[in-house]
Amino acid sequence: MLKLGLTGGIGAGKSEVSRILSSYGAVLIDSDRIAREVVEPGTPGLAAVVAEFGPEVLTPDGVLDRPKLGGIVFGDPERLRALNAIVHPLVRDRSAELEAAAGSGAVVVHDVPLLAENGLAPLFDVVVVVDASPETQLDRLVRLRGMAEEEARARMAAQATRAERLAVADVVIDNDGPLEALEPRVREVWTELMERAAGS
């Protein structure tokens, strides 16, 4: 098994690279998706969040009110730490289950937005960083996702810097160009990964 950590700044194109790698046969473990799953109604994760933050973080139908919870934690490092202490171990355990189910010969891609920020590079055999210039990221966020420029800049500023991400990279996928230039580069990387997996 080859464990790959995939990361990139917001708007860099990481999700598109995940999609392409999946289409080649990689087993994708998406930490953002798992983080949503572990706090769905009826889960121990949601019960723990409610015990910590109170029932006001639920919608009337018992679903986690993400904007409400976000408003509580993102301006308060201590409350954010409390939330992470609940969610991160659950995500880690579920990721380990999915990884174990993948089989010994698999290339397992862990899609981890905050890999550099959380010092997670040592957990992976290979770290792949999807890279784009800040100008490109900003353009995509505003033009393609419809974000206000101020919000886009704030989201980018809250993440690791480009230099910090590149410092943990074993492989860099440059995604500053058009989408059609991306797949040939991902195919090259996939070929390298298959060679590494065969040799490991």
N, C-alpha and C positions, 0 to 999 in steps of 0.2 A: 504494500500500500504506500502511495505517495501522498503526504498531507500538504496541501497547498493553502497558504493564506493569501486571499485576494483582497486588496484594498485600493482606495483612491478617493480623492476629494469629491465633495458634492459637485455634480455636473461634469465629472471627468469621463464618465461612460462605463463605470464599473458594472452596472446592471447589464449592459449590452454584452460586455465580455463574459459575464456569468452565463448569459443565455447562450452565447456561441460555444463556450466550453461544455455546457450541458448537452448541446446538440451533437458534440463529438463523442459523448459517452462519459463525461466526468460526472461524479456524484456530487450534487450541489447541496451544501448545508448553509442556509441563509440565516445568519444570527438575528437579523431584524425580524424576519418572519417567525422564528422560534420565540423571540421576545414577546411577540403578540400572542402566540399560542399559549404560552405558560401563564398568562393572566386572563384567559377566556373565562366566561361564567362557569362556575362549578369547580374551578381548579384550586388547589392549595395555594398557588401563587396569588390569585386574586384575593383569596381570604386573607393572606398575609399583608397584601397592600392595603386592604380595607382596615385591618387591625392597626396598621401603622399610621395611615393618613385619614381614617374616618370614612363613614358612609357617603359623605358629600362628594367623593371622587367617583361615584357610580352615577350612571344615567338612571332615569326612572325605571327602565327595564332591566337594570342589574348588570349592565355592561360598563367596563372601565371607561370613564370620561377622560380620554387622553389629553385634550386641550386643558381641562381643569387641573389634572395632575401635573401637566407640563408647567402650568402657571405657578404651581406651588414649588416645584423642585428646581427649575432652571435658573432662578435668581438666588438660590440658597444652596451653597455647596454641601452643607450638612444634611439637608433633606434629600439632595440628590444622592449622597453617599448611602443614606438609609434605603432609598429605592433600589440602588444598584446592589446593595447587600442582599436584597430579596431576589431580584431578577437574575443577576449574573450567575449565581450557582445553579439555578434552574436551567438557564440557557446552556451552561457548560455540561450539565448532566445529560440533557436531551441531545446535544451535539455529539457527545461521546456515544450515546446509544445508536444514533444514526450512522456514525462513523464505523462502529463495530459491525453493523448490519451490511456495510458496503462490500465486504469481502477483501481478501488479502491482495488481490491484484489491481484494486481500484485506484484511480486518481480521484482523491476526495478534495473538493474545492470548498474551503470555508470562506464565505463572503462576509468579511468583517469590516464595517465602515471605520471603526475606531481602533484598528489594529495598532497603528503607530502611537496613538494617544495613550493606549492602555498597556504598552510595552509587551505585546503578545507575540512578537516576531519569533522568539525562541521556541514557541510551541509547534512551529511548522517546519517541514523539510525544505520548503521553498516559499519565499514571499514574492508575490507578483504585485507590482504597483501599476495601476492604470493612471497615466499622467497626462495632464493638460495644463496649459498656461492659465494663470488666474483670469486673464482676459477672455479666454475661451470658456472657462467655467461660468463666468459672469454672464456672458452672452447667452449661453445655453439656458441658464436659470431664468433669465429675464424673457428671452425670446421663445423658448420651447416650453418652459414650465409656468410662465406667466407671473413670476414673482416680481414684486417691486424691487428696484435696484438696491434700496437700503436694506431690505430683508435678506436679499441674496448675499450682499456683502457681510452682513452680520452672521449668517449661517457659515460662510466661508471662514470668517475670522474665528469662529468657535472651534474649528477643527485644527489639526496639526498643520504646520506650514508645509509647503511643497518640499522644501529641503529636508524636513524631518521625515516625511514619507519616503523620499528617495534614499535617505540614509539607511533604511531597513530593507530596501529592495534587493532581491537576488536577480529579479528579472523586471525590466520596465517595458510596459506597452505604451508607446506614444500614441495618444488619441487627440492630438491637436487638429488633425485633418478631417476630411469628410468621412462619413460612415463606411463608404465602400473601401476605404483604405484600411479599415480596422480588421476586417476578417482575415485578409492574407497574413497580417502580423500575428493575430491570435493563432492561426493555423501553424505558423512557424514555432510559436511558443509551445503549442500542443505537441508537436513532433519532438521537441526537446524534452518535454515532460514525460512522454511515453518512453523515450530512451532512458531517462533517469529512473523511471519506474521499473523498467526491465532490468536495470543494473543494480537496483537496491535489494 
